[in-house]
Every structure is written in structure tokens, then in C-alpha cells.
Amino acid sequence: MPILPPALTAVIEALGKLPGVGPRTAERYAYYLVRTDTSKSQVLANALQDLHGGIGYCKKTFALVSADQELSDLYTDPKRDKTVVAVVAEPFDIVALEKTGSYTGTYHVLGGLVSPIDGIGPESLRITELIQRIDDDNVQEIILATNASVEGESTALFIQKQIGDRPVKVTRLARGLPIGVDLEYADQITLTRALEGRQAI
Amino acid sequence: MPILPPALTAVIEALGKLPGVGPRTAERYAYYLVRTDTSKSQVLANALQDLHGGIGYCKKTFALVSADQELSDLYTDPKRDKTVVAVVAEPFDIVALEKTGSYTGTYHVLGGLVSPIDGIGPESLRITELIQRIDDDNVQEIILATNASVEGESTALFIQKQIGDRPVKVTRLARGLPIGVDLEYADQITLTRALEGRQAI
């Protein structure tokens, strides 16, 4: 005998599929939606309904765009420097970089990182398309903006090899102490990198 | 210039309305839905669409029921003892009590707790209906299963007064040490209550 009506159980189960959402959290979300007026769940329902139909991928950068767009605004905008390309793993990494407000180049989304454990080889990433862009757009600098993880580093290494002796500067994001973190709490690897990358003042 | 397609922003905003979900968490949920196949967001969308239309309230206990049900199974089930009524604040408190598997009485949902700060007076709670049930169902015991908060206690007190001299036993949930919690970490009020309610072994 079910304690809760099936309409509510269905919502709890579907919310429980979200990352990091356990049964208790899913219940809390669902109970909230039951308690508040029906418009909140309707707005969310409609937004979810239109999600996949409303998005597409930029043909050049593979950033997320509206379904009716061919190319991302971050590529077509004349203010963006097409000769500088930040290479990121996922479309969402772009948001983090854009929030800094200090980057005016374009992007290239790989669609993942090389990870033998997960069966992701370099051929399943958009590296061929990146090399093509170097030639097409006369790219001067490739910024490898991948995570500071094993996968991020090995993907960066692989791309560097693929670029070969093309006349393009290849850089990567600086590793070092995050702002606001005390030296004594920094981990050894970060501190080692911060030492290696020390700069004259 | 928006960095993300509006279809995605709409989902992030709607998810951000859930309790305890900030912009970062909402982004994480939305990105997950974008990455996985479209069925996950469709299932959630459909469940949300049907939520409010699919639920109703039991005419007797005010527990959540399917929209096509008049009375909760927890009331109509012949195995449940109608002469014992656990009084709870919200429909979801029933789930917690049912999970114990050790309660066979019925429930009565007040629809809140007395809270002058939030403008909730006793007249907006389903107390009249509770008193009516005492007479209708020949209730022998009322278990006041409200929170151990100021609101919970004052609501319990008010109900006790309303019951007056009707021949019904009024009890409330025991206060004491939670199972698995060390005595030295228990707060003073809990420990005081545990002392007051000490039992012969």
C-alpha cells in the first residue's frame, strides 16, 4: 500500500536522478513543489520540456547555442579575437571563463578529456576540428584550458603533439595558489607548481 | 550577449527556485540534464506536469491521496485502528512515521503549526475536524506527533485544551536521547527531557 500518491512518487523518483540528489533531498524538493502554487512546477516542467529541443552546438566552437543558431555569438562577435582559441573540455567551462570578463578570444569545446578508464580515446574528442581551425582562422595562440587533472594534462599533451610544428603559440592556464587560500593550507602539488611557475615582480 | 542558450537558462532559473538550490547547484543539475539523453528531462517534465493534478487530500485525515481518491488508504484499510489518531503538522510527516513500520493507527494532518510570527493562528489549522473525528470515530487515543519546537508544543497545548474533558487519552511522542548519539554530545534540553522521561527497566 503506497503512502504517497503515485503522482508525487513519480516526481520524487525523477528528481532523485539529478546528480548528488539522494532520496531525502528529492523528497524535500517534491514536498516544496506540492506546497507552493502549481505555477512553479509548471514553469519547471515547461522549461525541461523545451530543453533539448532548444539547444544545439556551434559548428565551429561546439559551444552550446540556441537550436536555430549555426554559430555561437562568442565566435561571430567581431569583438572576439578569432586568432586566440581557448580549448576546454565541456561547454560549461566556457561559462566559468566568461565570468572572469577578462578573455576576448574564442573557444573550442573538445567534448570531454582523454580517459582510458572511461573508454574515451583522443579520436572521440574534437581535436581534428581544432587543428582544422588553426589552419582556417590563422590561429596565433591555443590556450589549453583543461582541468589540472591527469586526464586534463594528458589531453593537453596529446593536442600539443597533434599541433606539431604549426606556427602557433601553445599555452596553458597557470597553476599556482588560488586567491584567498593560505599557503599553509595549500596541497603539496599546488605549492610545487606555484614554485615552478614563480614570476619576477 | 548571453553565453548560454535561453532554453538552458530557463531550466537553470526554474531549478534555482527549489529549496536550498543556489545558482551553482541549479547549473550543475541543468548541465547534467543537457549531457544525458533527452529522456531524463522528459520524464521529469511529465512528472511535474501531472503533479498538482494528480494529488488531492483525504477528506478525513487530510493526508495526500491520488486525485481520484476520497479517503486515504491509511484510513480505509481495515487493519488500521481508527480509534488511535496521530496528529501531525504536514502530510509528509506521515511518511516518516510510516517508515518506522511500528504504527497501526490513523493520522490527522493539521496543515501547519500555530505560529503567530507567520500569522498562522489555530483557526487556520484543521483542529475542528480533529475534534469532530474524536466524536465520529470513537477515538480512544490522540498522539500529538508535532515537532519538539515552540510551535509544535504550543499547537499540542491548544489541541489538548480543545479536546477538553472528552474521554480520550492524549499522549505525545517521547523526547529523549536519539539512538546512536553519545550522551556527551546531546544538548541540554534534550538531556533534561530524557531525565524527566526516564523509565524503569
Interface residues (C-beta under 8 A of the other chain):
Chain A: M1 P2 I3 L4 P5 P6 A7 L8 A10 V11 E13 A14 L15 K17 L18 P19 G20 V21 E27 R28 Y29 A30 Y31 Y32 L33 V34 T38 K40 S41 Q42 V43 L44 A45 N46 A47 L48 Q49 D50 L51 H52 G53 G54 I55 G56 L64 V65 S66 A67 Q69 D73 L74 D77 E90 P91 F92 I94 V95 E98
Chain B: M1 P2 I3 L4 P5 P6 A7 L8 A10 V11 E13 A14 L15 K17 L18 P19 G20 V21 E27 R28 Y29 A30 Y31 Y32 L33 V34 T38 K40 S41 Q42 V43 L44 A45 N46 A47 L48 Q49 D50 L51 H52 G53 G54 I55 G56 L64 V65 S66 A67 Q69 D73 L74 D77 E90 P91 F92 I94 V95 E98
